[in-house]
Amino acid sequence: MATPHPGLYRKGRYWYYLISANGQRAHGSTRATDLATARRVLEEKRKELVDGLLKRPTRFKPVQDLIQEWLRVNRSIFSQGHYKSAESALRNWVVPVIGTMPINRVSTSHVMDLRVRMLEAECSGTYVNNTIKTLTAIFNFAVRLRRSVAVA
């Protein structure tokens, strides 16, 4: 059954797009509540996809570069104690295990391996969980950055 608005669908009060071109797919919110605006956003996204602007990067930065960028961006937001704690945990535990890996290669099993290593070294459960939460925040930061995590 054909939809009345190809590439657009409504979920709640907002319109979302789902398009594919050049063997690539893109989807997301148009952040529009009216159909006319949603159609304009859809056409912009379709043009970006065709022009290759939404193309996924082929090479990604290593995790340690992402960590450095995250620390730099958040340094002014964090208290001195929190910054030192997060930086120390990342430097001592995360970077030696997954620091040289491209961010697109890190999987849940790598994070679970890191967790096991920390617990085997008798780190407290709170310290381990805080380190994993920090790592999660860093990966969420990478998702928000999108293309800037790619190597030029």
HELIX and SHEET records of a PDB file:
HELIX    1   1 LEU A   35  ASP A   51  1                                  17    
HELIX    2   2 VAL A   63  ASN A   74  1                                  12    
HELIX    3   3 GLN A   80  ALA A   89  1                                  10    
HELIX    4   4 LEU A   90  VAL A   94  3                                   5    
HELIX    5   5 VAL A   95  ILE A   98  1                                   4    
HELIX    6   6 ILE A  103  ARG A  105  5                                   3    
HELIX    7   7 THR A  108  GLU A  120  1                                  13    
HELIX    8   8 GLY A  125  LEU A  145  1                                  21    
HELIX    9   9 ARG A  146  VAL A  149  5                                   4    
SHEET    1   A 3 LEU A   8  LYS A  11  0                                        
SHEET    2   A 3 TYR A  14  ALA A  21 -1                                        
SHEET    3   A 3 GLN A  24  ALA A  32 -1                                        
END                                                                             
